[in-house]
Amino acid sequence: MKTTEAESYYSNLEQMSVLELLSNINKEDNTISSVVEKSIPQLEALINAIVDKLKNGGRLFYIGAGTSGRLGILDASECPPTYGIPEGLVIGLIAGGDSAIRKSVEFAEDDLNQGWLDLKEYDINDRDFVIGIAASGSTPYVIGAINACNKFNILTGSISCNKNSDISNISKFPIELVVGPEFVTGSTRMKSGTAQKLVLNMISTSVMIKLGRIKGNRMIDMQLSNNKLLDRGTKMLMKNTGIENYDQAKALLIQFGSVRKATDSYKK
């Protein structure tokens, strides 16, 4: 039996108090970071391969179904505002299309061919890198996409939560996060989803740092899309340039549109 489908360590959940439920869920969540830590050597190789592709004009694709698909879309959608990259450099795809982000699309994940068809809509090619995300490691939508990528010499990675899963056996850079049975049996939106989210954070953050999108520890290319970020950017610019007047720094930032550009302009 797949670990993701194994019986929960806990029974009679409906008889637990709220305090017991919270304590036991938290107890299980506390085991996740050590599982992720074990995957760091494999993650290092995966990330180095992605960076190489993106430095040479490629793109990063995440493809998944259900929770896994939504997590990939979340990570992809946060990259442009956080790091100032172009839309379309990191792309998330989900079985069932955009409507599946909010609502479940019945049997969408069972189509072995649709994943590749969805990738082809983006003119996928061998400069790109594709990561299949599937807690079970056997989702047909994702498996089909990874198999097709391999056929066309497109580098592939995977994030799954079962040992020796189908997707691990076909992807070039497999990551396995075996977090054990879920608190609610089979509910992979819980520990499995949390583990996947942690790893996606590690992937995109490390890749963007290696692409030069962070200076020191700051997001110098972030989009100034709200007052909070405008304030943060102004203070970053003051620190970078030595400008002491807040309004002067803010005006310069607005003029150039990013901390990096405003800093470079001032230093010239």
Backbone as numpy.savetxt, mean C-alpha at the origin, in Angstrom:
# Nx Ny Nz CAx CAy CAz Cx Cy Cz
-5.74 -27.02 5.87 -6.58 -25.82 5.87 -5.71 -24.56 5.87
-6.13 -23.54 5.13 -5.43 -22.26 5.15 -5.52 -21.64 6.54
-4.42 -21.03 6.96 -4.41 -20.36 8.26 -5.48 -19.29 8.34
-5.70 -18.59 7.23 -6.71 -17.51 7.23 -8.12 -18.04 7.43
-8.33 -19.35 7.23 -9.65 -19.95 7.42 -9.73 -20.79 8.69
-8.64 -20.85 9.44 -8.60 -21.68 10.65 -9.52 -21.13 11.74
-9.96 -22.03 12.61 -10.88 -21.66 13.69 -10.22 -20.66 14.64
-10.97 -19.66 15.03 -10.50 -18.67 16.00 -10.06 -19.34 17.30
-9.10 -18.73 17.97 -8.66 -19.21 19.29 -9.73 -18.96 20.34
-10.73 -18.17 20.00 -11.75 -17.75 20.95 -13.11 -18.29 20.51
-13.96 -18.59 21.46 -15.30 -19.07 21.14 -16.33 -18.32 21.98
-17.59 -18.49 21.63 -18.69 -17.83 22.35 -18.46 -16.32 22.45
-18.09 -15.72 21.33 -17.79 -14.28 21.33 -18.99 -13.46 21.79
-20.18 -13.92 21.44 -21.38 -13.16 21.79 -21.62 -13.12 23.29
-20.95 -13.98 24.02 -21.12 -14.00 25.48 -20.07 -13.15 26.20
-19.11 -12.62 25.46 -18.08 -11.79 26.07 -18.61 -10.38 26.32
-18.09 -9.75 27.36 -18.38 -8.33 27.59 -17.61 -7.50 26.57
-17.97 -6.24 26.45 -17.25 -5.36 25.53 -15.78 -5.28 25.93
-15.51 -5.20 27.23 -14.13 -5.15 27.70 -13.36 -6.41 27.29
-13.98 -7.56 27.41 -13.33 -8.81 27.02 -13.07 -8.85 25.51
-14.05 -8.40 24.74 -13.88 -8.36 23.29 -12.68 -7.47 22.90
-12.67 -6.27 23.46 -11.60 -5.33 23.13 -10.23 -5.86 23.56
-10.17 -6.42 24.74 -8.89 -6.93 25.26 -8.38 -8.09 24.41
-9.26 -8.97 24.00 -8.84 -10.12 23.21 -8.46 -9.74 21.78
-9.21 -8.80 21.20 -8.83 -8.32 19.87 -7.45 -7.66 19.93
-7.25 -6.84 20.93 -5.97 -6.17 21.09 -4.83 -7.17 21.33
-5.11 -8.22 22.08 -4.12 -9.27 22.32 -3.67 -9.89 21.00
-4.62 -10.15 20.12 -4.28 -10.72 18.82 -3.52 -9.71 17.96
-3.95 -8.45 17.99 -3.29 -7.41 17.20 -1.83 -7.24 17.60
-1.54 -7.47 18.87 -0.17 -7.30 19.35 0.81 -8.31 18.76
0.32 -9.33 18.12 1.20 -10.34 17.52 1.63 -9.98 16.09
1.01 -8.95 15.52 1.20 -8.68 14.09 2.59 -8.14 13.77
3.10 -7.21 14.57 4.37 -6.54 14.22 5.53 -7.52 14.14
5.53 -8.55 14.99 6.62 -9.52 14.95 6.57 -10.35 13.67
5.36 -10.60 13.16 5.21 -11.31 11.89 5.75 -10.46 10.75
5.40 -9.18 10.76 5.88 -8.27 9.72 7.40 -8.16 9.77
7.95 -8.12 10.97 9.41 -8.01 11.12 10.14 -9.15 10.41
9.58 -10.34 10.46 10.21 -11.50 9.82 10.26 -11.37 8.30
9.42 -10.51 7.75 9.36 -10.36 6.29 10.31 -9.30 5.76
11.03 -8.61 6.64 11.86 -7.49 6.21 12.90 -7.87 5.15
13.60 -8.99 5.25 14.55 -9.34 4.17 13.88 -9.47 2.80
12.70 -10.07 2.76 11.98 -10.20 1.51 11.46 -8.84 1.02
11.04 -8.01 1.97 10.58 -6.67 1.61 11.71 -5.83 1.03
12.90 -5.98 1.57 14.04 -5.22 1.07 14.27 -5.52 -0.41
14.25 -6.79 -0.77 14.46 -7.16 -2.17 13.33 -6.64 -3.05
12.10 -6.75 -2.57 10.93 -6.25 -3.31 11.05 -4.76 -3.56
11.36 -4.00 -2.54 11.41 -2.54 -2.64 12.54 -2.10 -3.56
13.70 -2.74 -3.47 14.80 -2.40 -4.37 14.40 -2.61 -5.82
13.66 -3.67 -6.10 13.21 -3.94 -7.46 12.21 -2.89 -7.94
11.32 -2.48 -7.05 10.34 -1.45 -7.41 11.04 -0.12 -7.70
11.96 0.26 -6.85 12.68 1.53 -7.03 13.39 1.55 -8.37
14.01 0.44 -8.71 14.71 0.35 -10.00 13.75 0.56 -11.16
12.58 -0.04 -11.09 11.58 0.11 -12.15 11.10 1.56 -12.25
10.77 2.17 -11.12 10.23 3.53 -11.14 11.28 4.55 -11.57
12.54 4.31 -11.25 13.60 5.21 -11.68 13.81 5.14 -13.19
13.34 4.08 -13.80 13.50 3.89 -15.23 12.20 4.05 -16.00
11.29 4.84 -15.42 10.07 5.20 -16.14 8.89 4.28 -15.95
9.01 3.31 -15.03 7.91 2.39 -14.79 6.91 2.90 -13.78
5.89 2.10 -13.54 4.84 2.42 -12.58 4.68 1.25 -11.61
4.06 1.53 -10.48 3.74 0.50 -9.50 2.24 0.28 -9.48
1.83 -0.97 -9.64 0.42 -1.35 -9.58 0.18 -2.24 -8.37
-0.91 -1.98 -7.66 -1.45 -2.90 -6.66 -2.73 -3.48 -7.23
-2.93 -4.79 -7.08 -4.17 -5.38 -7.57 -4.69 -6.39 -6.55
-5.96 -6.27 -6.20 -6.53 -7.16 -5.19 -8.05 -7.16 -5.25
-8.65 -7.90 -4.34 -10.11 -7.98 -4.25 -10.52 -7.72 -2.80
-11.72 -7.20 -2.61 -12.24 -6.98 -1.27 -11.33 -6.08 -0.44
-11.11 -6.46 0.82 -10.27 -5.67 1.72 -8.89 -5.45 1.13
-8.31 -6.49 0.57 -6.97 -6.38 0.00 -6.93 -5.35 -1.12
-7.94 -5.36 -1.98 -8.00 -4.39 -3.05 -8.16 -2.97 -2.53
-9.00 -2.81 -1.52 -9.23 -1.48 -0.95 -7.96 -0.93 -0.30
-7.22 -1.80 0.36 -5.98 -1.36 1.00 -4.97 -0.89 -0.05
-4.90 -1.60 -1.17 -4.01 -1.17 -2.24 -4.41 0.17 -2.82
-5.70 0.35 -3.02 -6.20 1.63 -3.53 -5.93 2.76 -2.55
-6.11 2.49 -1.27 -5.83 3.50 -0.24 -4.37 3.94 -0.31
-3.47 2.97 -0.36 -2.05 3.31 -0.38 -1.69 4.09 -1.65
-2.21 3.64 -2.78 -1.92 4.32 -4.04 -2.46 5.74 -4.06
-3.68 5.91 -3.54 -4.33 7.22 -3.61 -3.67 8.25 -2.70
-2.96 7.78 -1.69 -2.31 8.71 -0.75 -0.92 9.15 -1.20
-0.38 8.49 -2.21 0.97 8.83 -2.66 1.07 10.21 -3.33
0.17 10.58 -4.24 0.30 11.90 -4.86 0.21 13.07 -3.87
-0.79 13.12 -2.97 -0.81 14.26 -2.06 0.33 14.26 -1.05
0.78 13.08 -0.65 1.84 13.01 0.36 3.20 13.32 -0.21
3.47 12.83 -1.42 4.81 12.93 -1.98 4.89 13.78 -3.25
3.77 14.31 -3.70 3.79 15.18 -4.87 4.11 14.48 -6.17
3.88 13.17 -6.21 4.15 12.44 -7.46 2.98 12.60 -8.42
3.20 12.36 -9.71 2.10 12.47 -10.67 1.04 11.40 -10.42
-0.20 11.75 -10.67 -1.26 10.74 -10.67 -0.91 9.68 -11.71
-1.07 8.42 -11.34 -0.78 7.37 -12.30 0.58 6.72 -12.14
1.40 7.21 -11.21 2.68 6.56 -10.96 2.48 5.33 -10.06
1.56 5.44 -9.11 1.17 4.31 -8.27 -0.34 4.13 -8.45
-0.75 2.93 -8.85 -2.14 2.69 -9.24 -2.70 1.49 -8.49
-3.88 1.65 -7.92 -4.55 0.55 -7.24 -5.76 0.07 -8.03
-5.87 -1.25 -8.20 -7.00 -1.84 -8.91 -7.70 -2.84 -8.01
-9.03 -2.89 -8.12 -9.83 -3.79 -7.29 -10.80 -4.59 -8.16
-10.98 -5.84 -7.83 -11.95 -6.67 -8.55 -13.34 -6.05 -8.44
-14.00 -5.89 -9.57 -15.32 -5.27 -9.58 -15.29 -3.80 -9.93
-14.09 -3.22 -10.08 -13.98 -1.82 -10.45 -14.21 -0.86 -9.30
-14.29 0.41 -9.63 -14.38 1.44 -8.59 -15.60 1.29 -7.68
-16.68 0.75 -8.20 -17.87 0.59 -7.35 -17.61 -0.38 -6.20
-16.63 -1.27 -6.37 -16.31 -2.25 -5.33 -15.53 -1.63 -4.17
-15.10 -0.38 -4.34 -14.41 0.29 -3.23 -15.36 0.48 -2.07
-16.62 0.78 -2.37 -17.61 1.05 -1.33 -18.54 -0.13 -1.07
-18.85 -0.89 -2.12 -19.81 -1.98 -1.97 -19.25 -3.26 -2.57
-19.56 -4.37 -1.94 -19.11 -5.66 -2.45 -19.75 -5.96 -3.80
-18.95 -6.43 -4.74 -19.45 -6.85 -6.05 -19.38 -8.38 -6.10
-20.53 -9.01 -6.17 -20.61 -10.46 -6.05 -19.78 -11.18 -7.11
-18.97 -12.11 -6.66 -18.19 -13.01 -7.50 -17.14 -12.33 -8.37
-16.91 -11.03 -8.16 -15.92 -10.33 -8.98 -14.53 -10.92 -8.81
-14.22 -11.38 -7.60 -12.88 -11.90 -7.35 -12.66 -13.28 -7.97
-13.72 -13.91 -8.44 -13.60 -15.27 -8.97 -13.27 -15.32 -10.46
-13.17 -14.18 -11.10 -12.89 -14.12 -12.53 -11.38 -14.18 -12.75
-10.92 -15.27 -13.35 -9.49 -15.50 -13.54 -8.87 -14.58 -14.59
-9.68 -14.02 -15.48 -9.15 -13.23 -16.59 -9.26 -11.73 -16.40
-10.16 -11.29 -15.51 -10.46 -9.86 -15.44 -9.31 -9.03 -14.90
-8.51 -9.58 -14.02 -7.39 -8.83 -13.47 -6.43 -8.37 -14.55
-6.09 -9.28 -15.45 -5.21 -8.92 -16.56 -5.87 -7.92 -17.50
-7.18 -8.09 -17.74 -7.89 -7.14 -18.60 -7.87 -5.75 -17.98
-8.01 -5.68 -16.66 -7.98 -4.38 -15.98 -6.59 -3.74 -16.09
-5.55 -4.54 -15.97 -4.19 -4.02 -16.12 -3.94 -3.52 -17.55
-4.46 -4.23 -18.52 -4.26 -3.85 -19.92 -4.88 -2.50 -20.24
-5.90 -2.10 -19.47 -6.51 -0.79 -19.67 -5.50 0.33 -19.44
-4.43 0.03 -18.71 -3.38 1.01 -18.40 -2.13 0.79 -19.26
-2.26 0.02 -20.32 -1.12 -0.27 -21.19 0.06 -0.80 -20.39
-0.21 -1.74 -19.51 0.82 -2.36 -18.68 1.94 -2.90 -19.57
3.20 -2.75 -19.12 4.33 -3.22 -19.92 5.48 -3.63 -19.00
6.56 -4.09 -19.59 7.63 -4.67 -18.78 8.49 -3.65 -18.04
8.16 -2.38 -18.16 8.82 -1.37 -17.32 8.14 -1.26 -15.96
6.92 -1.80 -15.85 6.12 -1.65 -14.65 6.36 -2.78 -13.64
5.80 -2.59 -12.46 5.88 -3.60 -11.39 4.48 -3.79 -10.83
4.08 -5.04 -10.64 2.73 -5.34 -10.16 2.79 -6.16 -8.87
2.07 -5.69 -7.85 1.97 -6.42 -6.59 0.54 -6.94 -6.43
0.40 -8.25 -6.34 -0.89 -8.85 -6.07 -1.11 -8.97 -4.57
-2.24 -8.48 -4.10 -2.56 -8.51 -2.67 -3.74 -9.44 -2.46
-3.52 -10.50 -1.68 -4.59 -11.48 -1.45 -4.32 -12.19 -0.14
-5.14 -11.94 0.86 -4.93 -12.57 2.16 -4.88 -14.09 2.03
-5.81 -14.64 1.27 -5.86 -16.09 1.09 -4.68 -16.60 0.27
-4.21 -15.76 -0.64 -3.14 -16.16 -1.55 -3.64 -16.96 -2.73
-4.96 -17.04 -2.89 -5.51 -17.87 -3.97 -6.64 -17.19 -4.74
-6.84 -15.90 -4.57 -7.92 -15.18 -5.24 -7.75 -15.23 -6.76
-8.68 -15.82 -7.50 -8.52 -15.98 -8.96 -8.23 -14.68 -9.70
-8.93 -13.61 -9.36 -8.73 -12.31 -10.01 -7.26 -11.90 -9.95
-6.64 -12.12 -8.80 -5.25 -11.71 -8.60 -4.29 -12.73 -9.21
-4.58 -14.00 -8.99 -3.72 -15.05 -9.54 -3.63 -14.94 -11.06
-4.75 -14.72 -11.72 -4.76 -14.59 -13.17 -3.91 -13.42 -13.64
-4.01 -12.31 -12.92 -3.23 -11.12 -13.28 -1.74 -11.36 -13.14
-1.34 -12.00 -12.04 0.08 -12.26 -11.81 0.62 -13.25 -12.83
-0.13 -14.29 -13.13 0.29 -15.25 -14.16 0.51 -14.58 -15.51
-0.41 -13.70 -15.88 -0.28 -13.00 -17.15 0.92 -12.07 -17.15
1.15 -11.38 -16.04 2.32 -10.50 -15.94 3.61 -11.30 -16.13
3.68 -12.46 -15.50 4.86 -13.30 -15.65 5.07 -13.69 -17.11
3.98 -13.97 -17.79 4.05 -14.37 -19.20 4.64 -13.28 -20.06
4.36 -12.02 -19.69 4.83 -10.88 -20.49 6.04 -10.18 -19.86
6.76 -10.90 -19.00 8.00 -10.40 -18.41 7.83 -9.12 -17.60
6.69 -9.02 -16.91 6.44 -7.90 -16.00 6.74 -8.39 -14.59
7.63 -7.70 -13.89 8.01 -8.13 -12.55 6.82 -8.08 -11.59
6.75 -9.09 -10.74 5.60 -9.22 -9.84 6.03 -9.47 -8.41
5.22 -8.97 -7.49 5.35 -9.28 -6.06 3.99 -9.67 -5.53
3.95 -10.12 -4.29 2.66 -10.49 -3.70 2.70 -10.29 -2.20
1.52 -10.05 -1.64 1.35 -9.95 -0.19 0.20 -10.87 0.18
0.50 -11.93 0.91 -0.53 -12.89 1.31 -0.33 -13.28 2.77
-1.29 -14.04 3.30 -1.27 -14.35 4.73 -1.36 -15.84 5.01
-0.98 -16.65 4.04 -0.88 -18.10 4.21 0.49 -18.57 3.74
1.01 -19.56 4.38 2.33 -20.07 4.00 2.22 -20.90 2.72
3.22 -20.73 1.85 3.28 -21.46 0.58 1.98 -21.33 -0.22
1.46 -20.13 -0.27 0.21 -19.89 -0.98 0.42 -19.95 -2.49
-0.67 -20.06 -3.21 -0.61 -20.10 -4.67 0.10 -18.88 -5.23
-0.23 -17.72 -4.71 0.35 -16.48 -5.26 1.83 -16.37 -4.94
2.25 -16.89 -3.78 3.67 -16.88 -3.44 4.47 -17.75 -4.40
3.85 -18.80 -4.87 4.54 -19.74 -5.75 4.72 -19.22 -7.17
3.95 -18.17 -7.53 4.08 -17.66 -8.90 4.65 -16.25 -8.96
4.62 -15.49 -7.88 5.17 -14.13 -7.92 6.68 -14.16 -7.70
7.37 -13.21 -8.27 8.83 -13.17 -8.20 9.32 -12.71 -6.82
8.54 -11.85 -6.17 8.93 -11.31 -4.87 7.78 -11.50 -3.87
7.60 -12.70 -3.35 6.47 -12.97 -2.45 6.74 -12.50 -1.02
5.72 -11.93 -0.41 5.75 -11.56 1.01 4.62 -12.34 1.68
4.96 -13.14 2.69 3.96 -13.92 3.43 3.88 -13.44 4.87
2.67 -13.08 5.28 2.42 -12.54 6.62 1.43 -13.47 7.32
1.96 -14.53 7.92 1.09 -15.54 8.52 0.79 -15.13 9.96
-0.31 -14.41 10.13 -0.65 -13.84 11.43 -1.52 -14.76 12.27
-1.88 -15.90 11.73 -2.68 -16.86 12.49 -4.17 -16.64 12.32
-4.97 -17.51 12.96 -6.43 -17.41 12.84 -6.95 -16.04 13.29
-8.00 -15.60 12.63 -8.60 -14.31 12.98 -9.47 -14.45 14.23
-9.66 -13.33 14.92 -10.49 -13.32 16.12 -11.90 -13.79 15.78
-12.44 -13.26 14.70 -13.68 -13.79 14.13 -13.25 -14.70 12.98
-13.53 -15.96 13.07 -13.00 -16.94 12.12 -13.20 -16.51 10.67
-12.09 -16.42 9.94 -12.13 -16.10 8.52 -12.25 -14.63 8.18
-12.34 -13.76 9.19 -12.53 -12.33 8.92 -11.17 -11.67 8.67
-10.68 -11.78 7.45 -9.33 -11.31 7.13 -9.22 -9.80 7.04
-10.31 -9.08 7.26 -10.21 -7.63 7.37 -9.56 -7.23 8.69
-9.35 -8.21 9.58 -8.80 -7.92 10.90 -7.28 -8.05 10.90
-6.71 -9.10 11.47 -5.24 -9.20 11.56 -4.57 -9.22 10.20
-5.12 -9.97 9.27 -4.51 -10.04 7.94 -4.50 -8.66 7.27
-5.64 -7.96 7.36 -5.72 -6.62 6.78 -4.76 -5.65 7.43
-4.63 -5.75 8.76 -3.71 -4.87 9.47 -2.27 -5.14 9.04
-1.91 -6.40 8.92 -0.56 -6.75 8.47 -0.29 -6.24 7.06
-1.27 -6.40 6.19 -1.11 -5.91 4.82 -0.94 -4.40 4.80
-1.71 -3.70 5.61 -1.61 -2.24 5.67 -0.23 -1.81 6.15
0.30 -2.47 7.17 1.63 -2.14 7.67 2.68 -2.31 6.57
2.59 -3.39 5.83 3.56 -3.67 4.78 3.42 -2.68 3.62
2.20 -2.34 3.27 2.00 -1.34 2.21 2.58 0.01 2.62
2.41 0.38 3.88 3.04 1.61 4.39 4.55 1.55 4.20
5.14 0.41 4.53 6.59 0.25 4.43 7.05 0.32 2.98
6.28 -0.29 2.10 6.66 -0.30 0.68 6.63 1.12 0.10
5.48 1.77 0.17 5.35 3.08 -0.48 6.24 4.14 0.17
6.35 4.11 1.49 7.20 5.09 2.16 8.66 4.91 1.78
9.14 3.67 1.80 10.54 3.41 1.46 10.83 3.76 0.00
9.90 3.39 -0.89 10.08 3.69 -2.30 10.17 5.20 -2.53
9.27 5.95 -1.92 9.25 7.40 -2.14 10.49 8.08 -1.55
10.97 7.58 -0.43 12.21 8.13 0.13 13.36 7.89 -0.84
13.44 6.68 -1.39 14.51 6.34 -2.31 14.38 7.07 -3.65
13.20 7.55 -3.96 13.00 8.35 -5.17 13.26 9.84 -4.91
13.68 10.17 -3.68 14.05 11.54 -3.36 12.90 12.43 -2.96
11.79 11.84 -2.55 10.60 12.62 -2.22 10.54 13.09 -0.77
11.54 12.75 0.00 11.65 13.19 1.39 13.00 13.85 1.59
13.04 14.95 2.31 14.29 15.63 2.66 14.41 15.65 4.18
15.45 14.99 4.69 15.57 14.85 6.14 14.51 13.87 6.61
13.44 14.40 7.18 12.30 13.56 7.53 10.98 14.23 7.13
11.07 15.13 6.16 9.91 15.97 5.84 9.42 15.78 4.40
8.11 15.96 4.23 7.45 15.78 2.94 7.52 17.06 2.12
8.68 17.30 1.52 8.90 18.58 0.86 8.14 18.74 -0.45
7.58 17.66 -0.96 6.83 17.72 -2.21 5.32 17.56 -2.01
4.87 17.56 -0.76 3.45 17.32 -0.49 2.58 18.39 -1.16
1.38 17.98 -1.54 0.42 18.91 -2.13 -0.17 19.80 -1.04
-0.28 21.08 -1.32 -0.81 22.04 -0.34 -2.32 22.13 -0.50
-3.00 21.06 -0.12 -4.42 20.91 -0.44 -5.38 21.36 0.65
-4.86 21.80 1.80 -5.72 22.34 2.85 -4.91 23.25 3.76
-5.57 23.95 4.65 -4.90 24.92 5.50 -3.88 24.28 6.44
-4.18 23.07 6.90 -3.23 22.37 7.78 -1.91 22.14 7.06
-1.99 21.67 5.81 -0.78 21.38 5.06 -0.06 22.66 4.64
-0.83 23.70 4.37 -0.22 24.99 4.05 0.56 25.52 5.25
0.00 25.39 6.44 0.68 25.81 7.66 1.94 24.96 7.89
1.80 23.65 7.70 2.96 22.77 7.89 4.07 23.14 6.90
3.66 23.36 5.63 4.64 23.72 4.62 5.33 25.04 4.90
4.58 26.00 5.41 5.16 27.30 5.74 6.23 27.15 6.82
5.94 26.38 7.83 6.91 26.17 8.92 8.12 25.39 8.43
7.91 24.44 7.53 9.03 23.72 6.92 9.92 24.68 6.14
9.29 25.56 5.38 10.04 26.52 4.57 10.84 27.48 5.46
10.25 27.91 6.57 10.96 28.78 7.51 12.18 28.08 8.07
12.03 26.81 8.37 13.15 26.03 8.91 14.23 25.84 7.85
13.82 25.58 6.62 14.78 25.32 5.54 15.57 26.56 5.14
14.92 27.72 5.20 15.52 28.94 4.64 16.01 29.93 5.68
15.50 29.82 6.89 15.85 30.81 7.91 14.95 32.02 7.90
13.93 32.02 7.02 12.96 33.11 7.02 12.25 33.14 8.37
12.20 34.30 9.00 11.61 34.40 10.34 10.17 34.87 10.31
9.79 35.55 9.24 8.43 36.08 9.14 7.51 35.04 8.53
6.49 34.63 9.28 5.57 33.58 8.85 4.84 33.98 7.56
4.32 35.20 7.51 3.56 35.62 6.34 4.43 35.68 5.09
5.68 36.09 5.24 6.59 36.12 4.10 6.84 34.71 3.57
7.06 33.77 4.50 7.30 32.38 4.10 6.06 31.80 3.44
4.89 32.10 3.99 3.65 31.57 3.42 3.42 32.10 2.01
3.68 33.37 1.81 3.50 33.97 0.48 4.44 33.33 -0.53
5.68 33.08 -0.11 6.65 32.43 -0.99 6.21 31.02 -1.34
5.70 30.33 -0.35 5.24 28.95 -0.55 4.07 28.92 -1.54
3.12 29.81 -1.36 1.97 29.87 -2.27 2.41 30.21 -3.68
3.39 31.09 -3.80 3.89 31.49 -5.11 4.47 30.32 -5.89
5.24 29.46 -5.19 5.94 28.38 -5.88 5.21 27.03 -5.80
4.28 26.89 -4.85 3.42 25.72 -4.83 3.95 24.49 -4.14
5.21 24.50 -3.72 5.75 23.38 -2.96 6.92 23.85 -2.12
7.18 23.11 -1.04 8.29 23.47 -0.16 9.61 23.36 -0.91
9.75 22.32 -1.72 11.00 22.13 -2.45 11.28 23.31 -3.38
10.29 23.66 -4.20 10.48 24.73 -5.18 10.71 26.08 -4.50
9.96 26.33 -3.41 10.14 27.60 -2.70 11.50 27.67 -2.04
11.96 26.57 -1.49 13.28 26.52 -0.85 14.37 26.75 -1.88
14.29 26.03 -2.99 15.30 26.18 -4.04 15.34 27.60 -4.58
14.17 28.21 -4.75 14.10 29.57 -5.27 14.74 30.56 -4.30
14.48 30.40 -3.02 15.00 31.33 -2.01 16.51 31.21 -1.92
17.02 30.01 -2.00 18.47 29.79 -1.85 19.26 30.28 -3.06
18.57 30.44 -4.20 19.25 30.99 -5.37 19.50 32.47 -5.20
